[in-house]
Amino acid sequence: MKKQIICIFILYFFVFYVDGNAQKIEKSTSSVKVSGLFMNQDLLHLKLSFSNKNIKKNTNDSTYIKSDLIYLTAEEVWDTIEVGLRTRGNFRLKNCYFPPVKIKIKKSVSKGTLFKGNKKLKLVLPCLKNNDKNDYIIKEYMAYKLFETNSPYHFKTRLVDISFTEIKGKKTKVHDLKGILIEDDKKVAKRFDGKVVDRNIHPLGQETVASVRNAFFQYMIGNLDYSTMVQHNEKLLYINNKFTPIPYDFDMSGLINPSYGVVAVINNEELVSSLTERLYRGFERHPKIIEKVRKEYIKKKDESIEIVDNLAPYFDDPKQFSKAKTFILDFFNIIQDDIKFEKNIIAKLRSK
């Protein structure tokens, strides 16, 4: 009887202890430090006005132009804050009509507004003026949300609707655009009590599970335009004494497959024949780690597809939505099938 009581006590203590610590871990990766801007995921309406020519010519990493950011509050009243704007990025800046933008907001200006706590933000805009421009943005936003549901370490994002008044000399032209607001990498690091790392770390020197999750995700969206080692479209955070990769900028992926897309090239050789051709680029890991991450993604399948389906109303072209959903479903068809998984993932593991 005493042994039974002792066993029950030990079992109770173990369950209580593990559950309590699990809650602590969950709390550490929850949204308790997320700003109000990203806590709300409703479509945010913005108004911006600037000259494409001026912002491309007269801004750099440290130089901003002043502009007004006008936004629709929860009370459906238009409010205005003064911000600084500059261009960012490489390919999009050189090849796109609408430049990608970085927003700087003074603390005194953001105080008491929706943007409180956000000193810097990235704003992803469409690239060209073609008919599918906004659908490409919806699909890129989809990619961010898919990674968010499959990894506790991610950028917080918010989909925005922008009335952009382009200043062209004495004339103006209004563009109705979709965009993505992305939190600053330092905000992500702060949320996990970590810091941003700006140096080359080989993937095999990064946190194992996070590295494999990242590789699975890049395969999911068919993206080869990244490098976790040299931090090309990746950020590295130092969290809990380990290096954790967080991806961004997915417009060259098969999921988005834009008209201006180009395939990845290494040593003057194209890795794939088209953007929609998947190629797993993750490194060799212990089979148990690979299987663990595989099961994680399979477990999140319904949640992932729900993310895709919830974005359907935002597409201008239903065919673009259908292609996106089919592309993501194909990923799950591969990882759920042992033969396909062996052929497309295990057989492609990199050793160097």
Buried (B, 14 or more C-beta within 10 A) or exposed (E): EEEEEEEEEEEEEEEEEEEEEEEEEEEBBEEEEBBEBBEEEEEBBBBBBBBBEEBEEEBEEEEBBEBEBBBBEEEEEEEEBEBBBBBBBEBBEEEBBBBBBBBBBEEEBBEEBBBBBBBBBBBBBBBBEBEBBBBBBBBBBBBBBBBBBBBBBBBBBBBBBBBBBBBEEEEEEEBEBBBBBBBBBBBBBBBBEBBBBEEEBEBBEBBBBBBBBBBBBBBBBBBBBBBBBEBEBBBBBBBEEBBBBBBBBBBBBBBBBBEBBEBBEEEEEEBBEEBBEBBBBBBEBEEEEBEBBBEBBEEBBEEBBEBBEEBEEBBEEEEBBEBBBEBBBBBBEBBEEEEEBEEBBBEBBEEE
